[in-house]
Amino acid sequence: MSKGFSLAVALALVLSACASSGARGPAQGRSDLLVEEQIRGQSYATVYDAVVALRPNWLRTRGADSFSSPTQIQVYVDNMRLGGVANLQQISTVSAYYVQYFDGLEASARWGLGHGSGAIYVSTTPMRDR
């Protein structure tokens, strides 16, 4: 077997693996994102149901950010603050295109103080290419 043939076979295998992994969609490998296909795929009634089934760790606070008044995970729909996680039960999966989790630092950077436990963002519009 020639060196050139072996290299060509190895390159073909690498390209094949890259092409097949890239076809899985934008949420592949992202633990902070649920996309439309995932949210609506199992006939979940609410966004809360989808998050509980697919990303239950999003609902767990990561430790007290303040002993006197710890923050709760906040929920946003199209940048409008709804409040705590219970509000996810009021959002139908039919209206959600994607759901994204932001940890405390990311949420505080985006929406300001009071987000030490993180935030869950629900978009009712399709995701733009990133």
Secondary structure as UniProt FT lines:
FT   HELIX           3..22
FT   TURN            23..24
FT   TURN            26..29
FT   TURN            31..32
FT   STRAND          33..35
FT   HELIX           36..41
FT   TURN            42..43
FT   HELIX           47..54
FT   HELIX           56..59
FT   STRAND          74..77
FT   TURN            78..79
FT   STRAND          80..83
FT   HELIX           85..90
FT   HELIX           93..95
FT   STRAND          98..102
FT   HELIX           104..111
FT   TURN            116..117
FT   STRAND          119..123
//
